[in-house]
Amino acid sequence: MGRSIGIRMALAAACLVCAAAPPAPCPCPSACPAPCPCPKTRAAVPGGVFVLSGPSGAGKSSLARRLVGQVPGLAFAVSHTTRPPRPGERDGVDYFFVDRAAFDAIRARDGFLECVETYGHRYGLSRKWLRQRLAAGEDVIMDLDTTGARAVRKAMPGAVTALVLPPSAQELGRRLSSRGTESPAQLAQRLGQARRELARYPEYDYLVVNDELDRAAREVEAVILAARARQERRRATARRILETFR
């Protein structure tokens, strides 16, 4: 209840950008949907990028999906991949599933913001897709391995990054085994890779231990809401409010 009220208050504050001097009656002041439909607000407050990173099995994808469902104005970054879909995954929702020829054609045009190959499969996030979402005022959350996260930080220094850690190596092994998709050799390979990825924790803005999904999601939600209140993102709002005092 309190969190819901806080989110509505934050959205209402953001909508003061368009409420102060709208070119036409603005739908925002009383109840702003997310993302805000007002072109003035969307142009003045572009979206931000949030990166959840961590080893396979840490739960970064589950966290990202949970957050998209509970934080207004947050979109999940849909990457391209050459790997086949897992049970339940949908094209265009979880990933854009493409063959290597199509993937390489996009990469040849420098169409990916980040592009990595992991366990024999290629992954890349479309620059065009991301630009469209940010220009529309949406925040975008990504789930990437540590190599992909490093590429995004280099291309977008303002991105907010969080490393998702499993509570222990034993728990990570249990999660990976429960998938039923890895052989013992592949499982050992993933655990070895996980240790190397987790050793990069000093590179991240935030560290989130995913021992319980609801609690971890609340931590990341707090990070997102705090980032939305940063001075650089609320600067236009503050200026609009100041103009009302003249």
C-alpha positions in Angstrom: 0.0 0.0 0.0 2.7 2.5 1.1 4.9 1.5 -1.9 2.0 1.9 -4.3 1.3 5.4 -3.0 5.0 6.3 -3.2 5.1 5.2 -6.9 2.0 7.3 -7.7 3.5 10.3 -6.0 6.7 10.0 -8.0 4.8 9.7 -11.2 2.7 12.7 -10.3 5.8 14.7 -9.6 7.3 13.8 -12.9 4.2 14.9 -14.7 4.6 18.5 -13.4 6.9 18.9 -16.4 3.9 18.8 -18.7 1.4 20.2 -16.2 3.2 23.6 -15.7 2.7 24.9 -19.2 1.0 22.3 -21.5 0.4 23.3 -25.2 -3.0 21.6 -24.9 -5.0 20.0 -22.0 -2.7 17.4 -20.5 -3.9 14.1 -19.1 -1.2 13.8 -16.5 -1.9 16.0 -13.4 -4.5 13.8 -11.8 -3.4 10.3 -12.7 -0.4 9.6 -14.9 -0.2 6.2 -16.6 3.3 4.9 -17.3 4.9 5.6 -19.5 3.5 9.1 -19.5 1.7 9.8 -22.9 2.4 13.5 -22.9 5.0 14.3 -25.7 6.3 17.2 -23.6 7.1 15.0 -20.6 8.5 12.2 -22.8 10.9 14.6 -24.6 12.0 16.3 -21.4 12.6 13.2 -19.3 14.2 10.5 -21.5 14.4 7.0 -20.0 17.3 5.5 -18.1 19.2 2.1 -18.4 19.4 -0.4 -15.5 21.6 -3.4 -15.9 21.2 -6.6 -13.8 24.2 -8.8 -14.2 25.4 -12.0 -12.8 26.2 -15.7 -13.6 23.8 -18.1 -15.1 21.4 -19.3 -12.4 21.8 -16.2 -10.2 18.2 -15.2 -11.0 18.8 -12.0 -12.9 16.1 -12.8 -15.5 13.5 -13.7 -12.9 14.3 -10.4 -11.1 14.0 -8.4 -14.3 10.7 -9.9 -15.1 9.3 -9.4 -11.6 10.4 -5.7 -11.7 8.8 -5.1 -15.1 5.5 -6.3 -13.6 5.6 -4.2 -10.5 7.5 -0.9 -11.5 5.5 1.4 -13.8 7.3 2.7 -16.8 9.9 -0.1 -16.8 10.5 -2.2 -20.0 12.5 -5.4 -20.3 15.4 -5.2 -22.8 14.7 -7.9 -25.5 18.0 -9.0 -27.0 18.7 -11.0 -30.1 20.2 -14.5 -29.7 21.2 -17.4 -31.8 20.4 -20.0 -29.1 17.2 -22.0 -29.4 14.3 -21.1 -27.2 14.0 -22.8 -23.8 10.5 -24.2 -22.8 8.1 -21.4 -22.3 10.2 -18.7 -23.9 8.5 -16.6 -26.6 10.1 -14.8 -29.6 10.0 -11.0 -29.3 9.2 -11.3 -25.6 12.1 -13.1 -24.0 14.5 -12.8 -26.9 14.5 -12.3 -30.7 15.5 -15.7 -31.8 17.5 -15.5 -35.0 20.0 -17.7 -36.9 23.7 -16.8 -37.1 23.4 -15.3 -40.6 20.7 -12.8 -39.5 22.7 -12.0 -36.3 25.9 -11.4 -38.2 24.1 -9.1 -40.7 22.9 -6.9 -37.8 26.4 -6.9 -36.2 28.0 -6.0 -39.5 25.9 -2.8 -39.6 27.1 -2.0 -36.0 23.5 -2.6 -35.0 24.2 -4.0 -31.5 25.0 -1.9 -28.4 26.7 -5.0 -26.9 27.5 -8.3 -28.5 28.9 -11.4 -26.8 29.2 -15.1 -27.4 28.5 -17.4 -24.4 28.6 -21.2 -24.4 28.5 -21.2 -28.2 25.6 -18.9 -28.6 25.6 -15.2 -29.6 23.7 -12.4 -27.8 23.3 -8.8 -28.7 21.0 -5.8 -27.8 19.8 -3.7 -30.7 20.8 -0.1 -30.7 17.6 0.9 -32.6 15.3 -1.0 -30.1 17.0 0.7 -27.2 16.9 4.2 -28.7 13.2 4.0 -29.4 12.4 2.9 -25.8 14.5 5.6 -24.2 13.2 8.4 -26.5 9.7 7.3 -25.5 10.5 8.0 -21.8 10.7 4.4 -20.8 13.3 3.1 -18.4 14.9 -0.1 -19.7 16.2 -3.0 -17.5 18.6 -5.5 -19.0 19.8 -8.9 -17.8 23.3 -9.5 -19.0 26.4 -11.5 -18.2 29.4 -9.6 -16.9 30.9 -9.2 -20.3 27.8 -7.6 -21.7 27.4 -5.4 -18.7 30.9 -4.1 -19.1 30.2 -3.3 -22.8 27.0 -1.4 -21.8 28.9 0.6 -19.1 31.5 1.6 -21.7 28.8 2.7 -24.3 26.5 4.3 -21.7 28.4 5.6 -18.6 25.2 6.7 -17.0 23.7 3.2 -16.8 23.0 2.0 -13.3 24.4 -1.5 -12.7 23.7 -4.2 -10.1 25.4 -7.5 -9.7 23.0 -10.3 -8.7 24.8 -12.9 -6.4 23.5 -16.3 -5.4 23.6 -17.0 -1.7 26.3 -19.7 -2.2 28.0 -21.9 -4.7 25.9 -24.8 -3.4 22.6 -23.0 -4.1 23.8 -21.9 -7.5 24.6 -25.5 -8.3 21.2 -26.7 -7.1 19.4 -24.1 -9.3 21.4 -25.0 -12.4 20.9 -28.7 -11.8 17.1 -28.2 -11.4 16.9 -26.9 -15.0 17.8 -30.4 -16.3 19.6 -28.8 -19.3 23.2 -29.2 -18.4 25.4 -32.3 -18.3 27.8 -32.7 -15.3 30.6 -31.3 -17.4 28.6 -28.3 -18.4 27.5 -27.7 -14.8 31.1 -27.7 -13.7 31.9 -25.3 -16.5 29.1 -22.9 -15.5 30.2 -22.9 -11.8 33.7 -22.1 -12.7 32.5 -19.3 -14.9 30.3 -18.1 -12.1 33.2 -17.6 -9.8 35.1 -15.6 -12.3 32.0 -13.4 -13.0 31.3 -12.8 -9.3 34.9 -11.7 -8.7 34.1 -8.6 -10.8 31.8 -7.3 -8.1 33.9 -4.1 -7.5 32.9 -2.9 -11.0 29.2 -2.5 -10.0 27.1 0.2 -8.4 25.0 -2.2 -6.3 25.3 -5.8 -5.1 22.0 -7.7 -4.6 22.0 -11.2 -3.0 19.2 -13.2 -4.5 18.4 -15.5 -1.6 14.7 -14.7 -1.8 13.1 -13.3 -4.9 10.6 -10.9 -3.3 13.3 -9.3 -1.0 15.8 -9.0 -3.8 13.2 -7.4 -6.1 12.4 -4.8 -3.4 16.1 -3.9 -3.2 16.4 -3.4 -7.0 13.1 -1.5 -7.1 14.5 0.9 -4.5 17.5 1.5 -6.7 15.3 2.3 -9.7 13.1 4.7 -7.8 16.1 6.4 -6.3 17.7 6.8 -9.7 14.5 8.4 -11.1 14.8 11.1 -8.3 18.4 12.0 -9.2 19.0 15.7 -9.9 19.8 15.2 -13.5 16.5 13.4 -14.2 14.4 15.9 -12.2 16.2 19.0 -13.3 13.6 19.9 -15.9 10.8 19.3 -13.3 12.5 21.6 -10.8 12.9 24.4 -13.4 9.2 24.1 -14.3 8.2 24.3 -10.7 10.4 27.3 -10.1 8.7 29.1 -13.0 5.4 28.9 -11.2 6.8 31.1 -8.5 7.3 34.1 -10.8 
